[in-house]
Amino acid sequence: MRTSIATVSLSGPLTEKLTAAARAGFDGVEIFENDLIGSPLTPEEIRERTADLGLTIDLYQPMRDIEAVPDDVFARNLRRAEHKFRLMRRLGADTVLVCSSVSPQALDDDALATEQLRRLADLAQEYGIRIAYEALAWGRHVSTYDHAWRIVEAADHPALGVCLDSFHILARGSDPAGIADIPGDRIFFLQLADAPLMALDVLQWSRHYRCFPGQGDLDVAGLVRAAVRAGYDGPLSLEVFNDVFRQADAGRTAVDARRSLALLQESAGLTAPPAPVVPTGFAFVEIATADTARITPLLTALGFSRTARHSGKPVDLWEQGEARILLNTDTDTGTGSHRPDPSLTAIGLENPDPAAASARAESLLAPVLPRRRAPRDAPLDAVAAPDGTEFFFCATGRTGHPNWTGDFAPAPHTPGGIGVTRIDHVALTQPWHQFDEAVLFHRSVLGLRPHASIDLVDPYGLLRSRAASNSEGTVRIALGVGASPTDDPARPQHVALATDDLVTAVRRARAAGARLLPVPANYYDDLAARHEFAPGELETYRELGILYDRDEKGEFRHCYTVTTGSLFFELVERTAGYDGYGAQNAPVRLAAQRT
């Protein structure tokens, strides 16, 4: 199906919005009235610009407070409408959005609304224009799509149909199944937006917190399926009011929007792009540093050994159990140079089919990154996440697939370790403007399942966190965003290392010189009030700076190193199916890191 986006969903002047939409691959746009009014271009010039960009103007919007009003008010409304119809002919738009009235002058009179909308449609038809009537969720008398359809059906005019808006329908809890009662040719337009579930006034919810499909909690795919089954064959159009999107770069927002529509069409069964290839584990994490002396003592204290050196690049492989860390001193790559030193720059994901994972990424506007590779280097595809972190699709040691470890020559080392078995999870703090984009990327491109969003208490505000994982829990990535829109390049990142015996691992790490994050004594006093422990258990946690949590499935013990650059490590022990990340302890950790 054709794709479209409302200009109100993007930031900047109208010309930049049109360019961003075209470059992202949209077929058309909805022109928001304020964007046209504020543009120095004439309607004819805007029409020419959109055509040059390969875009159609699918909708002009909005026309407000038209129907169910006293005769004198409606006469003025018709005059206003005729002026807009003439403008639309100059613009080359043939469909206008008419919202259900919120005016105090509107009367609770369906017959009057029907008669006035019929007269409006008569006038529109003279100009070759169609009226798409939409029920606003906060409409004064018409606030549901089925009510709007009853009025349109009663008016029985070929130039009058309904506009279905997923937010207005789903935010009110209306059942989309009723869309089946609307003939497809009377559904003139379909506007789509997602949103997180919030206990908020619906108008404020709509105006500030909409997001692209797949980033929120509404069943937008189900609504699309209902509309298509009813016979709708028009564009799928995004109309998203969001304070963050209105401040972000229009180009990357448009790509995020287009990706969301690709995922939506797949979820609704309308397209069949390359299937998701869910990663099965972590192959490695890569840390960039210009000075290895800043990080190697910590790796050594955490039990890692330098086991190999890349044959053609300044990259060392450090290993312990199944956990692998690449230490890259080639920081003059032209990308990511703004990051602090050291920082996490790349993640390798074990993948059942790396080639298929790359094809999936390409289909969702995440192109494979160009790489400098020697002729004998293993071909290894990577894509960039919104924050710049590179994700490599790996098949380590598997027959029939390139093996990246073959690019490394063994280095003399003495096997050791503190009991780390593998990488448990990675936590990446996102730029403020890119959090929802990052969630969608990890879901659609990487095939991970997003979990519920939670708020974490930081001494300087609330931090938002949302994890994504595979179903087995062998790949877990925690995405976070700060309380401020300031884009701090020193966004903290951390790597969590799994162990089966945290107490022993911590004792060994401390003995080897690891600097662990101190935990206030008050934390353990509170812990004693919340949980019962075996004799001496709590005292051991207090001595070693171990944090503790439990849920209905099991227990979680963890501790942290101090931060170096923007990077720190976590040691974790999960027992009996614990599936969280110790969010209960995050305020203590955040406060300690601020001290």
SVG drawing of the C-alpha trace seen along z (x, -y; Angstrom):
<svg xmlns="http://www.w3.org/2000/svg" viewBox="-32 -34 85 61">
<polyline fill="none" stroke="black" stroke-width="0.4" points="0.0,0.0 1.1,-3.6 2.7,-5.4 2.2,-8.9 3.2,-11.2 1.7,-14.3 4.0,-17.3 3.1,-18.0 5.1,-14.8 8.4,-16.4 10.4,-19.3 11.5,-22.4 10.1,-24.4 7.8,-22.8 10.4,-22.5 12.7,-20.5 9.8,-18.3 9.0,-17.5 12.6,-16.7 12.9,-14.4 9.7,-12.5 10.9,-12.0 14.4,-10.8 12.9,-8.4 10.8,-6.8 7.3,-8.0 4.9,-8.2 2.9,-11.2 2.3,-13.7 -0.5,-15.3 0.0,-19.1 -0.8,-20.6 -2.4,-24.0 0.0,-25.8 2.9,-24.5 1.4,-26.0 0.4,-29.3 4.0,-29.7 5.7,-28.8 7.0,-31.6 6.1,-29.4 2.8,-29.8 0.5,-26.8 1.5,-26.3 5.2,-26.3 4.5,-23.8 2.6,-21.6 5.5,-21.8 8.1,-21.0 6.2,-17.9 5.9,-16.7 9.6,-17.2 10.3,-15.1 8.0,-12.3 5.4,-13.0 1.7,-13.3 -0.4,-15.5 -2.8,-13.0 -4.6,-15.2 -5.0,-18.8 -5.8,-19.3 -7.5,-20.2 -10.8,-22.0 -12.3,-22.5 -15.6,-23.2 -17.8,-23.0 -20.9,-21.0 -23.9,-21.1 -23.8,-24.8 -26.4,-27.6 -27.2,-28.8 -25.3,-32.0 -22.2,-30.3 -22.5,-27.6 -22.8,-30.3 -19.5,-31.7 -18.1,-28.2 -19.1,-27.6 -17.4,-30.8 -14.2,-29.7 -14.5,-26.2 -14.9,-27.6 -11.8,-29.6 -9.9,-26.5 -11.3,-24.5 -10.0,-27.1 -6.6,-26.9 -6.6,-23.1 -7.2,-23.2 -4.1,-25.4 -2.2,-23.0 -3.3,-19.9 -4.9,-18.2 -8.3,-16.5 -9.1,-15.4 -9.6,-17.5 -9.8,-16.4 -12.8,-17.7 -12.6,-17.1 -15.7,-16.6 -16.5,-19.9 -15.2,-20.9 -16.8,-24.3 -19.0,-25.4 -21.5,-26.5 -21.9,-23.0 -25.3,-21.4 -26.0,-17.8 -28.0,-17.2 -27.1,-14.5 -29.7,-15.5 -28.3,-19.0 -24.7,-17.7 -25.8,-15.4 -27.6,-18.1 -24.7,-20.6 -22.0,-18.0 -24.1,-17.2 -24.2,-20.8 -20.4,-21.0 -19.9,-18.0 -22.1,-19.6 -19.8,-22.6 -16.6,-20.4 -17.8,-18.3 -18.0,-21.5 -14.2,-21.8 -13.5,-18.1 -12.7,-17.6 -13.7,-14.9 -14.5,-15.4 -13.0,-13.0 -14.9,-13.3 -13.0,-12.3 -14.2,-11.8 -11.9,-13.5 -11.6,-11.5 -12.4,-14.8 -15.1,-15.9 -17.9,-17.8 -20.7,-15.6 -19.1,-13.2 -16.1,-11.4 -16.2,-7.8 -15.7,-6.5 -19.0,-4.6 -20.9,-7.8 -19.1,-9.7 -19.9,-6.9 -23.6,-7.0 -23.7,-10.7 -21.8,-10.1 -24.0,-7.2 -27.1,-9.3 -25.8,-12.2 -25.3,-9.7 -23.1,-11.9 -20.4,-10.6 -18.0,-13.3 -18.3,-12.6 -16.6,-9.7 -14.8,-9.0 -11.3,-9.3 -10.2,-6.7 -7.5,-7.7 -5.9,-4.9 -5.2,-7.1 -8.7,-8.5 -10.2,-5.0 -7.8,-3.0 -7.2,-5.7 -10.9,-5.6 -10.9,-1.8 -13.2,-1.5 -13.4,1.8 -12.0,1.7 -14.1,4.7 -16.9,2.3 -14.9,0.9 -16.2,4.0 -19.6,2.3 -18.1,-0.6 -17.9,-0.1 -14.3,-0.4 -15.0,-3.1 -16.4,-5.3 -13.2,-5.1 -11.5,-8.1 -8.4,-8.2 -6.5,-6.2 -4.3,-8.1 -2.0,-6.1 -0.2,-6.7 0.8,-4.7 1.1,-5.8 2.3,-4.5 -0.5,-3.7 -0.8,-6.7 -3.3,-7.9 -3.6,-11.3 -6.3,-13.6 -6.8,-12.3 -6.2,-15.7 -2.8,-16.2 -2.0,-12.5 -2.7,-13.0 -0.9,-16.4 2.3,-15.4 2.8,-11.6 1.9,-10.0 4.6,-7.9 5.2,-5.9 3.6,-2.4 5.6,0.2 7.0,-2.3 3.9,-2.4 1.3,0.0 -1.7,-0.4 -2.8,2.4 -2.3,0.3 -1.7,3.4 -5.1,4.8 -6.8,1.6 -5.1,1.6 -6.1,5.2 -9.7,4.3 -9.7,1.3 -8.1,3.4 -10.6,6.2 -13.4,3.6 -12.0,2.7 -9.8,-0.4 -7.1,-0.7 -5.8,-4.3 -2.5,-5.3 -1.3,-4.3 -0.5,-7.8 1.3,-8.7 0.0,-11.6 2.1,-11.9 2.1,-14.8 5.2,-14.4 7.3,-17.0 10.6,-15.1 10.0,-14.5 9.3,-18.2 12.8,-19.0 14.7,-16.2 16.3,-16.2 13.6,-15.8 15.6,-13.4 16.3,-10.8 12.7,-11.1 11.3,-10.5 13.5,-7.3 12.3,-6.2 8.7,-6.8 9.2,-4.9 10.7,-2.0 7.7,-1.9 5.3,-1.7 7.4,1.2 7.1,3.1 3.4,2.2 2.6,3.6 4.5,6.7 2.6,7.1 -0.7,6.5 0.1,9.2 0.2,6.7 3.8,7.3 6.4,10.1 9.9,8.6 12.8,10.8 11.8,12.5 13.3,11.4 16.4,13.4 16.6,13.3 20.1,13.4 21.0,16.2 23.8,14.7 26.6,12.2 29.7,12.9 31.6,9.9 31.5,6.3 34.1,3.9 35.6,1.1 37.5,-1.7 40.4,-3.4 43.4,-5.4 45.2,-4.3 45.0,-0.7 46.4,-1.5 43.1,-3.0 41.2,0.3 43.5,3.3 44.1,3.3 40.4,3.5 39.9,6.3 42.8,8.2 41.3,7.7 37.9,8.9 39.6,12.2 40.0,11.6 43.1,12.6 44.5,11.2 44.2,14.3 44.7,13.0 45.7,10.1 44.0,9.2 46.3,10.0 45.9,6.6 44.3,4.1 45.2,2.8 42.6,4.9 43.1,7.4 40.8,10.2 40.2,10.6 38.4,13.7 36.9,15.4 34.5,18.3 32.2,17.4 32.6,13.7 34.7,11.9 35.9,8.3 37.6,6.6 39.9,3.8 40.4,1.5 43.0,-1.3 42.2,-2.4 40.1,-5.4 40.8,-7.6 38.1,-6.0 36.1,-9.1 33.1,-7.8 32.3,-7.9 35.3,-10.2 33.2,-12.3 32.9,-9.4 34.8,-9.5 37.7,-7.2 37.2,-4.3 33.7,-3.7 31.7,-0.8 31.4,-1.2 30.2,2.2 28.4,5.4 28.6,8.7 25.5,10.8 25.5,14.5 23.0,15.1 21.5,18.2 21.8,16.7 23.9,13.5 23.1,13.0 19.4,13.1 19.8,10.7 21.6,8.3 18.8,8.6 16.3,7.9 18.1,4.8 18.4,3.5 14.7,3.9 14.1,1.8 16.3,-1.1 19.3,0.0 21.9,0.4 25.0,2.6 28.0,0.3 31.0,0.1 34.1,1.7 37.8,1.6 38.6,5.3 41.8,7.0 41.3,9.7 41.7,12.5 39.5,11.0 36.2,12.7 33.2,10.9 31.3,9.5 28.2,7.3 27.3,4.6 24.5,2.0 24.4,-1.1 21.9,-1.7 20.4,-5.2 23.1,-6.0 25.9,-5.0 26.6,-1.6 27.5,0.9 25.9,4.3 27.7,7.2 25.9,10.3 28.2,13.3 28.3,17.0 31.3,17.7 32.9,21.1 29.9,22.4 30.6,24.6 29.5,22.9 29.8,19.4 32.7,16.9 34.4,17.1 35.6,13.7 37.9,15.3 40.0,16.6 41.2,13.1 43.1,13.2 46.4,14.8 46.8,16.4 48.8,14.5 50.7,16.0 48.6,15.8 48.1,17.5 44.5,18.7 42.8,17.4 39.5,15.9 37.2,15.0 34.3,17.1 32.7,15.0 30.8,17.3 29.4,15.0 28.0,11.6 24.6,11.3 23.5,8.0 24.6,4.6 23.1,1.3 23.2,-1.6 22.2,-5.2 20.5,-6.8 20.5,-10.4 17.4,-12.1 15.8,-12.5 16.4,-8.9 15.0,-6.7 11.8,-5.7 13.7,-5.3 16.2,-3.0 13.4,-0.8 11.9,-0.4 15.3,0.4 16.1,3.1 12.6,4.6 12.3,4.4 15.9,4.7 17.4,7.0 14.3,9.0 14.3,8.5 11.2,8.2 10.8,4.9 9.7,5.0 7.7,2.5 9.2,-1.0 10.2,-1.9 11.3,-5.0 14.5,-5.0 15.2,-7.7 18.4,-9.6 19.5,-12.4 18.9,-14.8 15.6,-13.5 13.9,-10.5 15.6,-8.2 13.6,-6.1 14.6,-2.6 13.3,0.1 14.9,3.5 14.7,5.7 15.7,9.4 15.2,12.6 12.8,15.2 15.6,17.2 17.2,14.3 20.6,15.0 20.5,11.6 19.5,8.7 20.0,5.0 18.8,2.3 18.1,-1.0 18.1,-4.1 17.6,-7.9 18.4,-10.7 16.1,-13.3 17.5,-16.2 17.4,-16.8 21.1,-17.9 23.0,-15.5 25.9,-14.5 28.5,-12.5 29.6,-10.9 26.4,-8.9 27.2,-6.0 27.3,-2.5 27.9,0.8 28.6,4.4 27.1,7.0 29.1,10.2 27.4,13.3 28.8,15.6 27.4,18.6 29.1,17.4 29.1,13.7 30.6,13.7 33.6,15.6 34.0,13.6 33.9,10.3 36.5,11.5 38.8,12.5 38.2,9.3 39.0,7.2 42.1,9.2 43.3,8.5 42.8,4.8 39.4,4.1 37.8,0.8 34.2,1.6 31.5,-1.0 31.0,-1.6 27.4,-1.1 26.1,-3.2 25.5,-1.4 21.9,-2.7 21.1,-0.5 21.8,2.6 19.8,1.4 16.9,1.0 17.6,4.4 17.3,6.0 13.9,4.5 12.7,5.8 14.0,9.3 15.1,12.1 18.6,13.6 20.5,16.6 22.9,15.9 25.9,13.9 24.5,13.4 23.6,9.8 26.9,9.0 28.8,10.6 26.8,8.3 27.6,5.3 31.3,6.2 31.6,6.7 29.2,4.0 26.8,6.5 23.3,5.4 20.3,7.8 16.9,8.2 14.3,10.9 11.1,11.5 8.5,14.2 10.9,16.4 14.3,16.1 17.1,13.9 19.5,11.4 22.9,10.4 25.0,7.8 27.7,5.2 29.5,2.5 32.9,1.3 33.7,-2.4 33.3,-4.2 36.2,-4.8 35.4,-7.2 31.8,-6.4 32.1,-2.7 31.6,-0.5 31.1,3.2 28.6,5.1 28.9,8.6 25.6,10.4 24.3,13.7 20.8,14.9 19.1,17.8 15.9,19.7 14.7,17.8 15.1,14.2 14.3,12.1 14.9,8.5 17.9,6.1 17.8,5.1 15.8,1.9 15.0,1.7 18.6,0.9 19.2,-1.5 18.6,-4.6 21.4,-3.5 23.8,-2.8 23.0,-6.1 23.5,-8.1 26.8,-6.3 28.0,-7.1 27.2,-10.8 29.2,-10.9"/>
</svg>
